[in-house]
């Protein structure tokens, strides 16, 4: 991106020449394309990125009825609104900061969440499982006690509480900073009576607790992928991304700890992303079930308590 685009003179000219929301979106897309940005924190292309950014900065809903949206996109903006959009676009381009960190808002399971650089930006395929209430897996009664392990900003835990309205959800993380964000989101969604942020190194602080369902989106990026991450990802906490050479540093402990914390008919779901390929070599005999997603996504496996118990019995003997 040329510096001239954001020189004082160029900004003054843009404010003078650009009038409508659509003008600002088109201009933003051009800036993004020229800068060669990476998309992967809520959008996957420059148009959707620009639309999301502009709507958020104007305090408008992300989803608009077609006719209303068409009218709004042709509405004129004030000079202050245009300057605000230009300022944020400038930061997106020059600092490669993902939009949710610039606006402090992200969506997961169609729910809004506060995010900042203390937590990952939510983008897990777990959203589809949660919205379907794990229908292919939980065939008996709804879970009453659920664990979200490595909760980050609490998005998965809160979405689980919405999906299972009678459940208590424990939201566990090793990062005190992440738990501060989770608590903020829990309070914002008025779920402090059912979702409980807990400081713990995996399940170390959960002695005696048993769950119908354990969901975990732990750090799982392997060393090779960490080295290749686009600049946008380096704004996210490395603690929540990196997981050793094969991306499975935490998975072994999760698999070993889970049997003691699952009820008899309980299920464990773990997201390992691209490190799925390493699961086959590290656990060739583990009877895991890979979840198939209709809306995109991969790298999430499921395993029941009984399967885990049998596996460790065979391996340890």
C-alpha positions in Angstrom: 0.0 0.0 0.0 1.5 3.3 -0.9 1.8 5.8 1.9 0.3 8.5 -0.4 -3.1 6.8 0.1 -3.1 7.8 3.7 -1.2 11.1 3.5 -3.0 14.1 5.0 -3.7 15.5 1.6 -5.1 12.2 0.3 -7.3 11.7 3.3 -8.7 15.2 2.9 -9.4 14.5 -0.8 -11.1 11.2 0.0 -13.4 12.8 2.5 -14.3 15.4 -0.1 -14.8 12.9 -3.0 -16.5 10.0 -1.1 -20.1 10.5 0.0 -22.1 7.3 0.6 -21.6 4.1 2.6 -21.1 2.3 -0.7 -18.4 4.8 -1.7 -16.6 4.0 1.6 -16.9 0.3 1.1 -15.6 0.4 -2.5 -12.7 2.6 -1.4 -11.9 0.3 1.5 -11.9 -2.8 -0.8 -9.5 -1.0 -3.1 -7.2 -0.2 -0.2 -7.3 -3.8 1.0 -6.6 -5.3 -2.5 -3.7 -2.9 -3.0 -2.2 -3.9 0.3 -2.7 -7.7 -0.2 -4.2 -8.4 3.1 -5.0 -11.8 4.6 -8.6 -12.7 5.5 -9.5 -15.3 8.0 -10.9 -13.7 11.1 -14.6 -13.6 10.4 -14.5 -13.0 6.6 -12.6 -14.5 3.7 -12.6 -11.7 1.1 -12.0 -8.0 0.9 -15.7 -7.0 0.1 -17.1 -8.8 3.2 -14.3 -7.4 5.3 -15.0 -3.9 4.2 -18.8 -4.2 4.6 -18.3 -5.7 8.1 -15.9 -2.9 9.1 -18.1 -0.1 7.8 -21.3 -1.4 9.4 -19.7 -1.9 12.7 -18.1 1.6 12.8 -21.5 3.1 11.9 -23.2 1.0 14.7 -25.4 -0.8 12.2 -26.4 -4.5 12.3 -24.3 -6.9 10.3 -27.4 -8.4 8.6 -29.7 -6.0 6.9 -32.9 -6.7 4.9 -32.2 -6.4 1.2 -34.3 -3.2 0.6 -33.1 -1.5 3.8 -29.5 -2.4 3.0 -29.8 -1.0 -0.5 -31.1 2.3 0.8 -28.6 2.5 3.6 -25.7 1.8 1.3 -26.7 4.9 -0.8 -27.1 7.1 2.3 -24.6 9.9 2.7 -22.1 10.0 5.6 -21.0 12.8 7.8 -17.4 14.1 7.6 -16.7 12.6 11.0 -18.0 9.2 10.0 -15.8 9.2 6.9 -12.8 10.2 8.8 -13.4 7.4 11.4 -13.7 4.8 8.7 -10.5 6.0 6.9 -8.6 6.0 10.2 -9.6 2.3 10.9 -8.9 1.2 7.3 -5.5 2.8 7.6 -4.7 0.8 10.7 -6.0 -2.4 9.1 -3.7 -1.9 6.1 -0.6 -0.5 7.8 -0.6 -2.6 11.0 -2.3 -5.7 9.6 -4.7 -5.8 12.6 -7.7 -8.1 12.1 -11.0 -6.2 12.0 -12.5 -7.7 15.2 -9.6 -6.3 17.2 -10.1 -2.9 15.6 -13.8 -2.9 16.5 -13.6 -5.1 19.6 -16.4 -7.2 18.3 -16.7 -10.7 16.8 -19.6 -13.1 16.1 -19.8 -16.8 17.0 -23.0 -18.8 16.6 -24.7 -15.5 15.5 -23.9 -14.1 18.9 -21.8 -10.9 19.5 -18.7 -11.0 21.6 -16.2 -8.6 22.9 -12.6 -9.4 21.7 -9.2 -7.9 22.1 -5.6 -9.1 21.8 -5.9 -11.1 25.0 -7.9 -13.8 23.2 -8.3 -15.5 19.9 -10.9 -14.2 17.5 -13.6 -17.0 17.4 -13.8 -18.9 14.1 -14.2 -22.6 15.2 -16.4 -25.1 13.3 -17.7 -26.0 16.7 -20.4 -23.4 15.9 -22.2 -25.9 13.6 -22.1 -28.6 16.2 -23.4 -26.3 18.9 -26.2 -24.9 16.8 -27.3 -28.5 16.0 -27.0 -29.3 19.7 -24.6 -32.2 18.8 -27.6 -34.0 17.4 -25.7 -36.9 15.9 -23.8 -37.6 19.1 -25.9 -36.7 22.1 -29.0 -38.9 21.6 -30.1 -39.2 25.2 -30.9 -36.4 27.6 -29.6 -32.9 27.2 -26.2 -32.4 29.0 -26.5 -30.9 32.4 -22.9 -30.2 33.1 -20.6 -29.1 30.3 -16.9 -28.2 30.1 -15.4 -25.7 27.7 -11.7 -26.4 28.0 -9.3 -23.6 26.8 -12.2 -21.2 26.7 -10.3 -18.0 25.7 -12.9 -15.2 25.5 -15.7 -17.6 26.5 -17.5 -17.7 23.1 -17.9 -21.4 22.9 -19.0 -21.7 26.6 -21.6 -19.0 26.2 -22.9 -20.5 22.9 -23.2 -23.9 24.7 -25.2 -22.2 27.4 -27.6 -20.9 24.8 -27.9 -24.3 23.1 -28.5 -26.2 26.4 -30.7 -23.9 28.5 -30.6 -26.1 31.6 -26.8 -26.8 31.6 -24.1 -25.4 33.8 -21.0 -24.6 31.8 -17.5 -24.4 33.2 -15.2 -22.2 31.1 -11.6 -23.1 31.8 -8.4 -21.4 30.7 -4.8 -21.1 31.9 -4.6 -17.4 30.9 -5.9 -15.0 33.5 -6.0 -12.3 30.8 -8.3 -14.5 28.6 -10.5 -15.2 31.6 -11.0 -11.5 32.2 -12.4 -11.2 28.7 -14.5 -14.4 29.2 -16.0 -12.9 32.4 -16.8 -9.7 30.6 -18.7 -11.6 27.9 -20.5 -13.8 30.4 -21.8 -10.8 32.2 -22.7 -9.1 28.9 -24.8 -12.1 28.0 -26.3 -12.2 31.5 -25.2 -15.8 32.0 -23.1 -15.5 35.2 -25.6 -17.9 37.0 -24.8 -20.7 34.6 -21.3 -20.1 33.0 -18.4 -20.1 35.3 -14.9 -18.9 34.4 -12.2 -21.1 36.1 -8.5 -20.7 36.1 -6.9 -24.1 35.5 -4.1 -25.8 33.6 -6.3 -28.1 31.5 -8.4 -30.1 34.0 -5.9 -29.8 36.9 -8.2 -27.7 39.1 -11.3 -29.7 38.4 -10.9 -32.5 40.9 -14.1 -34.4 41.4 -16.0 -32.6 38.6 -17.7 -34.8 36.0 -19.3 -33.7 32.8 -21.8 -35.0 30.2 -19.9 -33.1 27.5 -16.4 -31.8 27.2 -15.5 -29.5 24.3 -12.0 -28.3 23.7 -10.5 -25.9 21.2 -6.9 -26.0 22.5 -3.8 -24.5 20.9 -3.0 -26.8 18.0 -0.8 -25.0 15.5 2.3 -27.0 14.7 5.8 -25.4 14.5 5.8 -25.4 10.6 2.4 -23.6 10.4 3.5 -21.1 13.2 6.4 -20.1 11.0 4.1 -19.6 8.0 1.3 -17.6 9.7 0.3 -14.4 8.0 1.0 -11.2 9.9 -2.6 -10.8 11.0 -2.3 -13.9 13.2 0.7 -12.5 15.1 -1.7 -10.1 16.8 -3.3 -13.1 18.5 -1.8 -14.5 21.7 0.8 -17.1 20.9 -0.2 -19.1 24.0 -3.5 -19.8 22.3 -2.0 -20.9 19.0 1.3 -22.7 19.3 1.4 -26.4 20.4 4.8 -27.8 19.7 6.3 -29.6 16.7 3.1 -31.5 15.8 0.5 -29.2 17.3 -0.6 -31.9 19.8 1.3 -30.9 22.9 -1.9 -30.5 24.9 -4.0 -33.2 23.2 -2.2 -36.1 25.0 -3.0 -34.6 28.4 -6.6 -33.9 27.4 -7.1 -37.5 26.3 -5.5 -38.8 29.5 -7.5 -36.5 31.8 -10.9 -36.8 30.2 -11.9 -40.2 31.4 -11.8 -39.1 35.0 -14.0 -36.1 34.2 -16.6 -37.6 31.9 -19.8 -39.2 33.1 -20.5 -42.8 31.9 -22.2 -41.7 28.7 -20.1 -38.6 28.2 -18.4 -37.4 25.1 -15.2 -35.5 24.4 -14.9 -33.2 21.4 -11.5 -31.7 20.5 -10.5 -29.4 17.7 -7.0 -30.0 16.2 -7.3 -28.1 12.9 -4.5 -28.8 10.4 -2.8 -31.0 13.0 -5.4 -33.7 12.2 -2.7 -35.2 9.9 -0.5 -35.8 13.0 -3.2 -37.6 14.9 -2.9 -40.6 12.7 0.8 -41.1 13.3 0.6 -40.2 17.0 -2.5 -42.2 17.9 -2.9 -44.9 15.2 -5.1 -47.1 17.4 -7.3 -44.4 19.0 -10.9 -45.0 18.0 -11.8 -41.4 17.2 -14.7 -40.1 15.0 -13.9 -37.2 12.7 -16.8 -34.8 12.5 -18.1 -33.9 9.0 -19.3 -30.4 8.7 -21.9 -29.1 6.2 -20.8 -25.5 6.4 -17.1 -25.9 6.1 -14.4 -26.7 8.6 -12.4 -29.7 9.6 -10.1 -31.1 12.3 -12.6 -31.9 15.0 -12.8 -35.3 16.5 -15.2 -37.0 19.0 -14.6 -39.9 21.3 -16.8 -41.4 24.1 -15.7 -42.0 27.6 -16.0 -45.8 27.1 -13.8 -45.7 24.0 -11.2 -43.6 25.9 -11.1 -45.9 28.9 -10.7 -49.0 26.6 -7.9 -47.3 24.6 -5.9 -46.3 27.6 -6.4 -49.8 29.2 -5.0 -51.4 26.1 -2.1 -48.9 25.7 -1.0 -48.9 29.3 -1.0 -52.6 29.6 
